[in-house]
């Protein structure tokens, strides 16, 4: 991408600071109890609500629920679970991680989350993605050969819906709309949305084109390797400003997995067997090699597994936020069949100790020479 002759009047660079938003994500992994008994999906869904209520109480900014349609995850209708959470919380923002827009209807997605926004007093968000699992495509009658086109078309329509004006639109995969209004409207006039990006330049530019902020999914390797996408994100904002009318920099978020316990050793010991169970199950489907503890330790020390004591995890998050210039970081706190009690302790430590420490570290960095 080449720079335009006349640049925008704003600086798109993002510098992480103590005002960073810090959230949590879960896919509602099917868990076991302390005796190793597999819990039912109904039990797991109620546990997720309890985890979100605790997150609200301890100061977490956001809770994101993933959408899956397979037996190792309990959440297939995240908006319903978020509505239940909304009725038991007062401040935490409520969203998805992600909504598989390619196999859904953009109008219904918008209506559902505008409704959630109303009942939660403006706390709804939606993170849109193509999904790394494909079970929803045959389930809802979509052809995987149309994977890219489905997301492109549906995102184009969803972006128009965010203006909350009558929509005229046409595409290949649904009937055309002519001056069609969609309800309800949000009180703010614009539903908060993000686009989940796994690491393709096209996805980065698409985020800027539609003025929907980018949420990087960083699940392995050094976070710094995503710097090229962050640089493209910033340059695209300048390059496309005459087309988009953008006058302010766009937020930037990242999502990564992890687990918190009282000590580094305890965190790794608790995390490892459940991480291995999840990795090896999905790996058998996708041809991955079996997980090893050595590889996990390498990811914990220098990659994108945020596993450790509150101090260790806080420093890792602060480093990543500074390296990439994040305005939001979400920790995927549930991995594999880890018992609910350990997840609750991880949520508690994240809110009471990790979040204050991250903000303290970023505040110190902001005032240092």
N, C-alpha and C positions, 0 to 999 in steps of 0.2 A: 504494500500500500504506500503510495507517495503522498507527501504532505501537500495540502492545497496552497495556492498562492497566498490567499488571505486566511489567516488562522482565526479561530474563534476567540472571543474576548474573555474566556475563562480558562483557568488552569485545571486540566483534568486529572492532575496527579493527586493521589490519595495518600495521606499520611496517617497511619494508625495513631489514635490517641486514647486517653482514658474514657472518652465517651463511646467507645466501641460497644456494639451490641453483642451479647454473649448468650447463645441459645443452646438447646439440646434437640437431638433427633432420635427417633426410634422407628423401626419397622414393625414393632410388635412381635419380635421373635418369639416363637413357641418355647416356653421355658420349662424347667423342672423345679420341683420343690426341694427343700433341703435334704429330703430322703431319696431324691433321684426320680420321683414320680413325675411323669409328663403331665403338665397341666392342660386343661381344655382351652380351646380358643376363647370361650366365654370368660373363663377365669383370667386369661391373659389380657383380654380387653378391659376388664375391670381393674386389673393391676396397672395398665397403662394410664387409666384415668387417675388412679391414686398417685402415680409417679408425676403426672403433670400438675396435680394439686400441690404436691410437695414442692415442685419446681417453682410454682407461683409463690409459695410461702417463703422460700429462701432467696428470692430475688433474681431468678433466671428471667431473661428478657423474652425468650421465644421457645415454643415447643413445636416441633415439626413431626408429623406422622407420615410414614411412607405408605404407598399403595402397592399391594402385591396380591396375586391370585394363585397361591400355592400353599401347601400344607405346613411349611416351616415358618410362615408368618401369619399372624392373626388378623392383620388390618387389611381389609379389601375396600372398605368404605370410610376413609379417614375423616371426611366431613361430618359424618354421624358421630364418630367418637369425639371430634373437636367440639361439636355442639354440646355433648355431655360434659366435656371439660369446661366449656364456657359458663355453664350454669353453676360450677363449683369454684370458679376463680374470679379474680377481679382486675388483674393488671397484666398478666403474661399474654404476649401475642400468640396467635393460634394459626398454624399453617400446615402445609404438606411438605413432603420430602421424598419423592415428588408426586405430583399428579401426572399420570400418564396421559397427556393430552391427545396423543396420536390415536388412542383407542377410545376416546370419550367424545362427547359433544361439547364444543366450546360454549354454546349458549347455556347448556345445563350446568357446566362448570361455573360459569359466571353467575348464574342465578343462585346456585348453592352457596357460593362464597360471599355473594352480596347479602344473602340471607344470614349467613354466619356473622358477617360484619355487623348486621343490625342487632342480632340477639346478644352479641358480645360487646356492644358499645364501641365499635370501630377497631376491634383487635384482630380482624381476619387478614391473613396473607395467603397467597397461593404460589408455590414454586412449581413451575411447569417444566416437564421434561419428556423425553422420548422413552425413558425407562431402559434399564439394563437387562430386565427380564421381559420375555416376549409372550408370556402365557395369556395376557389380555387380548392379544390380536385374534387368535382363533376363537377365543371365548366370546368375543363380541362381533365376530364376523368380518374381521379385517384381514387383508392380504399382506403378509410380511414383505412382499415385493414392493409394496407401496410405502414402506417404512419412512423414508425421507419425505416423500411428497405429502403424506398424511400430516406430519408434524408441521411442515412449512405452511400448508393451507390453513390448518386449524389455528396455528399461532397468528397468522395474518388476520383471521376473523376475530380471535380473542383480543388482539391489540386494538381493533376498531371498537369492540364492545367496551373497552376501558374508558372511552370518551363519553359514554353514557348518553349518546345521541342516536337518533334513528339511523340504522345501518343499511347500506346498499352494498351488496357483496356477491360474488359468484366464484365457484371453484368446481373441481371435478368430483368431489366426494360427498357433496350434500347439495340439496336444492338451493337455488339462488335466493337472496333476500333483497327486497326492494322497500326502502324506507321503513324497515322493521324496528320497532322499539322493543327493548328488553327490560324486564322488571324483576326485583326491585332495584331502585337506584341506591347508591351508598350516600350516607350523610356527608362524607368528605368530598364526594364527586369523583373519586377515582379509587378503585380497588388496588391495594398494595400487591404487587406481583414481582416474582423473580424468574429467571430462566436458569435451570440447572445445566451446567456445561461440564462435560467430561474431559475436554482437551482438544477440540478441533477449531482451527482458525475461523471456519465458516460459522460456527456457533457463537464465537465471540462477536463477530461483526453483526450477526443477526440480532443479538441482544441490544447492541447500540442502535441499530436501524429501527427497532421497535420501541426503543426507550424503556426497556424492561431490564433492570439491573441483573448482572451476572452472579450466579452462585457456583463457584468452582467445587466440583466433587473430587477431593484429593484423598485417595484411599491407599496410596502406596508411593514409596520413593520420597526423595527430598522435596519439601514444598517449594524450594527455590526454583525447581525446574519448570514451575508454572509461571515464572517471571516473564517469559516470552509472551504468554497469553495476556498477562496484565499489561505489558507494554503495548500490545496490539489493541487492547481494550481502550487504553488512554488515547492512542493515536487515532483510533476510529472515531472517538468522540469529537476530536478536533476536525477530522476530515469530513465527517457527515453532518457537522453542525449547520451548514447552510441548508441542508435537506431536512433535518429533523427539527430545526429551530431551538436546539438545546442551548441553554444559557448557564447551566450549572453542571458540575461534575456528577456522574452517576455513582451510587454506592457500589461497593464490591464486597462479596461474601465468599466464604469457603466453609466446607463441611468435611470433617474427618472423623474416623472412629477412635474410641479410647475407653479407658476405665480408670476410676480413681479409688484408691483405698488409703489407709493410714500411712503405709510405707510403700516404697518402690517394690520391694520384694513381695509383699502381700498382694499388691495390685497385679503383678505379672503372674503369680501363682493362681490367683482367682480367675484371671482372664484367659490364660493359655488353654485349658481343656475345652472351653466353650468356643474360643476362636478356632481351635483346631477342628472341632465338630462341624462348625459352620463352613469353614474354608474347604474341608475335605468333601463335604456333601455337595457343595456347588462345584467344586473342582472335578468331581467325578462326571458331572454333566458337561463341563466345558473343557476337559482335558488338562486341567492344572495339575502340577505335581503336588504330592501331599505336603501339608504344612510341617515345618520343623521349628523347634523352639529357638534355635540359633537365628533363623531368619526373622522370627518375631522380635527377638532381642535387638537385632540390627535395626528393625523398623522403629522400635521403641526409642532407641538411642539417637537415630539420625534421620528417620523416615517420617511417616505420617500415621503412626499409631501412638496416640497420646495416653499412654498407660503409665501410672506411677502415683506418687504421693501428691497432695495438693501443690506443694512447692514445685515439684518437677513438672507437673502438667501445666501449671501457670506460666512457668518460664518458657516452656515449649510453645504454648499458645502465643505469648507475647512476642517471641522471636518470629513466629510465622506471620503474625499480624504486622510486625514491623517490616519484614522482608517483602511482603506482597502489598502492603498498604491497605489492610482490610478495614472495613467499617463494620463488618459482622463476621463472627466465627460461631459455627454450630458444631457441637460435639455429638457424634452418634454414640450414645452411652450404652446401648443394648447390642450385644453381639452373641449370637448363638443362644443356647439354652440356659444361660446364667440365671440362678434363682432370683426371684423378685426382691428378696431382702437385700442382696448385694447391690442390685440396681438402685434401690432406694438409698442405700448408703452412698453410692457414687453420686447420685443427684444431690443429696444433702451436702456432700463435700464440695461439689462443683459450685453450688450457690453460696455457701457460707464462707468458703476459703479460697477457691480458685478464682472466682470472679473478682472479689476485692483485690486479690494479689495481682491479677493481670492488669487491672486498672492502675494499681500503684506502680507497677513496673513501667507501663506505658507513660504514665505521668512523669516518672523520673526521667525517662528517655526524652520526653518532650522539652524538659527544661535544661537538660545537659548540653554542654557546648557541642 
